[in-house]
Amino acid sequence: MNYFQYLKQLLLFTIKLGASDLHLLNGHPPVLRISRKLTPLEKEKTLNSEDVRALCYSLMTEDQQKEFEKNKEIDFSFDFQGISRFRINIYYELGSVAGALRVVPSKIRSIEELNLPEVLHSIAAALQGFVLIVGPSSHGKSTTLAAIINEINKTRYCNIITIEDPIEYIFEDDKSIISQRELNSDTFSFSKALKATFREDPDVVMVGEMRDQETIATAITAAETGHLVFATLHTNSAGQTINRIVDAFTGEQQNQVRSQLAGSLLAIISQRLIPTNDDQVIPACEVMFNNQAISNLIRENKIYEIPMVIDTSLNQGMISFNRALSTLVKDGKVKMEDAINFSTNVRELKKLIMDQ
């Protein structure tokens, strides 16, 4: 078998069928995720461990193969004939090589095309502050972030620097100039690359993920010193995000970080992808902007009161997660049972739907 030719066929299938992911595993035929459902390609042969190893190795350069053999896992991106990019993770399971390939569309969609809240345009227009896009893995954080960054690119004259692992969306310079730095190939750590941006005259900085205390501290400082800083976290709400950041520090440092966040935080967007009535997915977003009330709650460590402020600040562009879900149900885009499955307060959700 010509494994690379077969892999190209699988990648074309993945794109043609509108799948978000392709999984290669020993003992299974290739498996696609379509509209969040795993779909085995049953007409394809069941792959053995040698098949999967050969398919995965055909994606990697010699240097990447060495890194994988050393670390037992590797993340990287792969450009497929200019048609689409894939974010790839190769790993071991039960002693066999396996691969997860995530489709990254070549076209960066706009805020409107992604059905995101219109209020996100105001974030793209901001000149400074700390913006966090949060949510579970595979719920569109990178796509939302790319939409906001690309709007800045198309509407403002900025120097934009991104630090990613791996690079997913490729931006084309428009009004802005953009430097995209990838971990391992362009820099050895998020924190070092982030510190280096202070000498690179940025207006906008995007950190793919904040993985350690040093990166978090540097990102907050960058926002404090007049930059617009974007980052992602695997958290589920604005309150949980603030707690996660503060908990990365110890003792007296926590009070300092609360004070810094209270002053530098611009917004937190927490999103989930919800199944729609036509078997697609649509984002439901909690949107929190930092106003005087939020700032005071952060300083006083009363994070548990933040949901109430979000609920009562609709006129300031804030959106609670239940309000986002109820709007999707009322607009006929999402079934009631799907909204209930994602809600953390079903009674409130039902009341919002009845009152709208």
C-alpha positions as CSV (number, residue, x, y, z in Angstrom):
1,M,0.0,0.0,0.0
2,N,1.2,3.5,-0.8
3,Y,0.4,4.9,2.6
4,F,0.8,8.6,1.8
5,Q,-1.6,8.3,-1.2
6,Y,-4.1,6.5,1.0
7,L,-3.7,9.2,3.6
8,K,-4.4,11.9,1.0
9,Q,-7.6,10.0,0.1
10,L,-8.7,10.0,3.7
11,L,-8.0,13.7,4.1
12,L,-10.1,14.4,1.0
13,F,-12.9,12.3,2.5
14,T,-12.7,14.2,5.7
15,I,-13.0,17.6,4.0
16,K,-15.6,16.5,1.5
17,L,-17.9,15.0,4.2
18,G,-17.6,18.1,6.4
19,A,-16.0,16.2,9.2
20,S,-14.2,18.1,12.0
21,D,-11.8,15.3,12.9
22,L,-10.2,12.1,11.5
23,H,-9.0,9.4,13.9
24,L,-6.5,6.7,13.1
25,L,-6.4,3.8,15.6
26,N,-5.2,0.2,15.6
27,G,-8.1,-2.2,15.2
28,H,-10.5,0.3,13.7
29,P,-11.2,1.6,10.2
30,P,-10.6,5.3,9.9
31,V,-13.1,7.2,12.0
32,L,-14.6,10.7,11.2
33,R,-16.4,13.0,13.6
34,I,-19.3,14.6,11.7
35,S,-21.6,17.0,13.5
36,R,-20.0,15.9,16.8
37,K,-20.8,12.2,16.1
38,L,-18.1,9.6,15.5
39,T,-18.6,7.9,12.2
40,P,-16.5,4.9,11.2
41,L,-15.7,4.6,7.5
42,E,-17.0,1.1,7.3
43,K,-16.1,0.5,3.7
44,E,-12.5,1.1,4.5
45,K,-10.2,-1.7,5.8
46,T,-9.6,-2.1,9.5
47,L,-6.2,-0.7,10.3
48,N,-3.6,-2.7,12.1
49,S,-0.8,-1.1,14.1
50,E,1.7,-1.1,11.2
51,D,-0.9,0.6,9.0
52,V,-1.5,3.4,11.6
53,R,2.2,3.8,12.2
54,A,3.0,4.2,8.5
55,L,0.1,6.6,7.9
56,C,1.1,8.8,10.9
57,Y,4.8,8.7,10.0
58,S,4.0,9.8,6.4
59,L,2.7,13.1,7.9
60,M,5.9,13.9,9.9
61,T,9.3,15.2,8.9
62,E,12.4,13.4,10.1
63,D,12.8,15.9,12.9
64,Q,9.2,15.4,14.0
65,Q,9.6,11.7,14.0
66,K,12.6,12.0,16.3
67,E,10.7,14.3,18.6
68,F,7.8,11.9,18.6
69,E,10.0,8.9,19.4
70,K,11.6,10.8,22.3
71,N,8.4,12.2,23.8
72,K,5.8,9.6,22.8
73,E,3.5,12.3,21.5
74,I,3.7,15.4,19.3
75,D,1.5,18.3,18.1
76,F,2.0,19.9,14.8
77,S,0.1,21.4,11.8
78,F,0.0,20.1,8.3
79,D,-1.0,22.0,5.1
80,F,-2.9,19.7,2.7
81,Q,-2.3,20.9,-0.8
82,G,-3.5,24.4,0.0
83,I,-7.1,23.0,0.4
84,S,-7.1,22.9,4.2
85,R,-4.8,22.7,7.2
86,F,-4.9,20.0,9.9
87,R,-3.9,20.3,13.5
88,I,-2.4,16.9,14.3
89,N,-1.7,15.0,17.5
90,I,0.2,11.7,17.2
91,Y,0.4,9.6,20.3
92,Y,0.7,6.1,21.6
93,E,-2.1,3.9,23.0
94,L,-1.5,0.4,24.3
95,G,1.9,0.4,22.6
96,S,0.6,1.3,19.2
97,V,0.8,4.6,17.3
98,A,-2.5,6.6,16.9
99,G,-3.4,9.9,15.3
100,A,-6.1,12.6,15.8
101,L,-6.3,15.0,12.9
102,R,-8.4,18.2,13.3
103,V,-9.6,20.1,10.2
104,V,-8.6,23.8,10.2
105,P,-10.5,25.5,7.4
106,S,-8.3,27.6,5.1
107,K,-10.9,30.4,5.2
108,I,-11.2,32.4,8.4
109,R,-14.9,33.0,9.0
110,S,-16.2,36.2,10.3
111,I,-18.1,36.9,13.6
112,E,-21.3,36.9,11.6
113,E,-20.5,33.7,9.7
114,L,-19.8,31.9,12.9
115,N,-23.1,33.1,14.5
116,L,-21.2,34.7,17.4
117,P,-22.7,37.6,19.4
118,E,-22.4,40.9,17.6
119,V,-21.0,42.5,20.7
120,L,-17.7,40.7,19.9
121,H,-17.1,43.5,17.3
122,S,-16.4,45.8,20.2
123,I,-13.6,43.6,21.4
124,A,-12.0,43.7,18.0
125,A,-12.2,47.5,18.2
126,A,-10.5,47.7,21.7
127,L,-7.0,49.2,22.0
128,Q,-5.8,47.4,25.1
129,G,-6.8,44.9,27.7
130,F,-6.8,41.2,28.5
131,V,-9.4,39.1,26.6
132,L,-9.9,35.4,27.3
133,I,-11.7,32.9,25.1
134,V,-12.6,29.9,27.2
135,G,-14.5,26.6,27.0
136,P,-14.0,22.9,26.8
137,S,-11.6,21.3,24.2
138,S,-13.1,21.1,20.7
139,H,-15.7,23.8,21.2
140,G,-14.4,26.5,18.8
141,K,-12.1,28.7,20.9
142,S,-9.4,28.9,18.2
143,T,-12.0,29.6,15.5
144,T,-13.6,32.5,17.5
145,L,-10.1,33.9,18.3
146,A,-9.2,33.8,14.6
147,A,-12.4,35.6,13.7
148,I,-11.6,38.5,16.1
149,I,-7.9,38.7,15.2
150,N,-8.8,38.7,11.5
151,E,-11.3,41.5,12.0
152,I,-8.5,43.6,13.6
153,N,-6.3,42.6,10.6
154,K,-8.9,43.9,8.1
155,T,-9.9,47.1,9.9
156,R,-6.9,48.5,11.8
157,Y,-3.2,49.2,11.2
158,C,-1.7,47.0,13.9
159,N,1.4,44.9,14.5
160,I,-0.1,41.5,15.6
161,I,2.1,38.8,17.1
162,T,0.7,35.3,17.7
163,I,2.3,32.5,19.7
164,E,0.8,29.1,18.9
165,D,1.2,25.4,19.4
166,P,0.8,24.5,16.7
167,I,-0.2,27.3,14.2
168,E,-3.7,26.6,13.1
169,Y,-5.2,29.4,11.0
170,I,-2.8,31.2,8.6
171,F,-3.5,35.0,8.5
172,E,-2.9,37.0,5.4
173,D,-1.7,40.6,6.1
174,D,-4.3,43.2,5.3
175,K,-4.2,46.5,7.0
176,S,-2.1,44.9,9.8
177,I,1.2,43.1,9.8
178,I,1.1,39.7,11.5
179,S,3.9,37.5,12.8
180,Q,2.9,34.0,13.7
181,R,5.3,32.1,15.9
182,E,5.1,28.3,16.5
183,L,6.3,26.5,19.5
184,N,9.5,24.5,18.9
185,S,10.0,25.7,15.3
186,D,10.1,29.5,16.1
187,T,10.4,29.6,19.9
188,F,11.0,27.2,22.7
189,S,8.3,28.4,25.2
190,F,5.2,30.5,25.4
191,S,6.6,32.5,28.3
192,K,9.9,33.4,26.5
193,A,8.1,34.3,23.3
194,L,5.7,36.4,25.2
195,K,8.4,38.3,27.1
196,A,10.2,38.9,23.7
197,T,7.1,40.6,22.4
198,F,7.9,43.6,24.6
199,R,10.8,44.3,22.3
200,E,8.9,43.6,19.1
201,D,6.6,46.7,19.1
202,P,3.2,44.8,19.1
203,D,-0.2,46.3,19.3
204,V,-2.0,43.0,19.6
205,V,-0.6,39.8,21.1
206,M,-2.3,36.4,20.9
207,V,-1.2,33.5,23.2
208,G,-2.5,30.2,22.0
209,E,-2.7,28.8,25.5
210,M,-1.6,29.8,29.0
211,R,0.0,26.7,30.4
212,D,2.0,28.0,33.4
213,Q,2.2,30.7,36.0
214,E,5.0,32.6,34.1
215,T,3.0,32.8,30.9
216,I,-0.1,34.0,32.8
217,A,1.9,36.7,34.7
218,T,3.5,38.0,31.5
219,A,0.2,38.1,29.6
220,I,-1.4,40.2,32.4
221,T,1.6,42.5,32.5
222,A,1.4,42.9,28.7
223,A,-2.2,43.9,29.0
224,E,-1.4,46.3,31.8
225,T,1.3,48.1,29.7
226,G,-1.1,49.1,26.9
227,H,-1.4,46.0,24.6
228,L,-4.5,44.1,23.5
229,V,-3.8,40.6,24.7
230,F,-5.8,37.5,23.7
231,A,-5.4,34.0,25.3
232,T,-7.4,30.8,25.7
233,L,-8.1,28.6,28.7
234,H,-9.9,25.3,29.2
235,T,-12.4,26.6,31.7
236,N,-16.2,26.7,31.6
237,S,-17.3,30.2,32.8
238,A,-16.0,33.7,33.6
239,G,-15.9,33.0,37.3
240,Q,-14.1,29.7,36.9
241,T,-11.6,31.4,34.6
242,I,-10.7,34.1,37.1
243,N,-10.4,31.5,39.9
244,R,-8.1,29.3,37.7
245,I,-5.8,32.3,37.0
246,V,-5.6,33.4,40.6
247,D,-5.1,29.8,41.8
248,A,-2.0,29.5,39.6
249,F,-0.3,31.8,42.1
250,T,0.3,31.3,45.9
251,G,0.0,33.4,49.0
252,E,0.4,37.1,48.7
253,Q,0.8,36.8,45.0
254,Q,-2.9,36.1,44.7
255,N,-4.0,39.5,46.0
256,Q,-1.6,41.1,43.5
257,V,-3.0,39.1,40.6
258,R,-6.6,39.9,41.6
259,S,-5.6,43.6,41.6
260,Q,-3.9,43.3,38.2
261,L,-6.9,41.4,36.7
262,A,-9.4,43.9,38.1
263,G,-7.5,46.7,36.2
264,S,-6.4,44.9,33.0
265,L,-9.2,42.4,32.2
266,L,-11.4,43.5,29.3
267,A,-13.6,40.5,28.6
268,I,-14.1,36.8,29.0
269,I,-16.0,34.8,26.3
270,S,-17.0,31.3,27.4
271,Q,-18.5,29.2,24.7
272,R,-20.0,25.8,23.8
273,L,-20.9,24.3,20.5
274,I,-24.6,23.2,20.7
275,P,-26.2,20.7,18.2
276,T,-28.7,22.5,15.9
277,N,-31.9,21.3,14.4
278,D,-30.2,20.7,11.1
279,D,-27.4,18.5,12.5
280,Q,-24.8,21.2,12.6
281,V,-23.4,23.1,15.6
282,I,-23.8,26.7,16.8
283,P,-22.0,28.6,19.5
284,A,-23.7,29.6,22.7
285,C,-21.6,32.2,24.5
286,E,-21.4,33.7,28.0
287,V,-20.0,37.2,27.5
288,M,-18.6,39.1,30.5
289,F,-17.1,42.6,30.2
290,N,-15.1,44.1,33.0
291,N,-17.1,47.0,34.5
292,Q,-16.8,48.7,37.9
293,A,-19.0,46.0,39.6
294,I,-17.0,43.1,38.1
295,S,-13.7,44.9,38.9
296,N,-14.7,45.3,42.6
297,L,-15.8,41.7,42.9
298,I,-12.5,40.5,41.5
299,R,-10.5,42.7,44.0
300,E,-12.7,41.5,46.9
301,N,-12.5,37.9,45.9
302,K,-16.3,37.6,45.5
303,I,-16.2,35.7,42.2
304,Y,-19.4,33.8,43.1
305,E,-21.3,37.1,42.6
306,I,-20.2,37.6,39.0
307,P,-23.0,35.5,37.4
308,M,-25.6,37.9,39.0
309,V,-23.8,40.9,37.5
310,I,-23.7,39.2,34.1
311,D,-27.5,38.5,34.4
312,T,-28.3,42.1,35.1
313,S,-26.0,43.8,32.6
314,L,-27.6,42.9,29.3
315,N,-27.6,46.6,28.4
316,Q,-23.8,46.6,28.6
317,G,-23.4,43.8,26.2
318,M,-23.1,41.0,28.7
319,I,-24.8,37.7,28.0
320,S,-25.4,34.8,30.5
321,F,-25.0,31.3,29.1
322,N,-28.6,30.5,29.9
323,R,-29.7,33.6,28.0
324,A,-27.7,32.5,25.0
325,L,-29.3,29.1,25.1
326,S,-32.8,30.5,25.5
327,T,-32.3,32.8,22.5
328,L,-31.2,29.8,20.4
329,V,-34.3,27.8,21.4
330,K,-36.7,30.8,20.9
331,D,-35.1,31.4,17.4
332,G,-35.8,27.7,16.5
333,K,-32.1,26.9,16.0
334,V,-31.7,24.5,18.9
335,K,-34.0,21.9,20.5
336,M,-35.2,22.4,24.0
337,E,-33.7,19.1,25.2
338,D,-30.3,20.0,23.7
339,A,-30.3,23.3,25.5
340,I,-31.3,21.6,28.8
341,N,-28.4,19.1,28.3
342,F,-25.9,22.0,28.3
343,S,-27.5,24.2,30.9
344,T,-26.2,24.3,34.5
345,N,-29.4,25.8,35.8
346,V,-32.4,24.2,34.0
347,R,-35.1,25.9,36.0
348,E,-33.7,29.4,35.1
349,L,-33.3,28.3,31.5
350,K,-37.0,27.3,31.3
351,K,-38.1,30.6,32.9
352,L,-36.0,32.6,30.5
353,I,-37.6,30.8,27.5
354,M,-41.1,31.4,28.9
355,D,-40.4,35.1,29.6
356,Q,-38.9,35.9,26.2
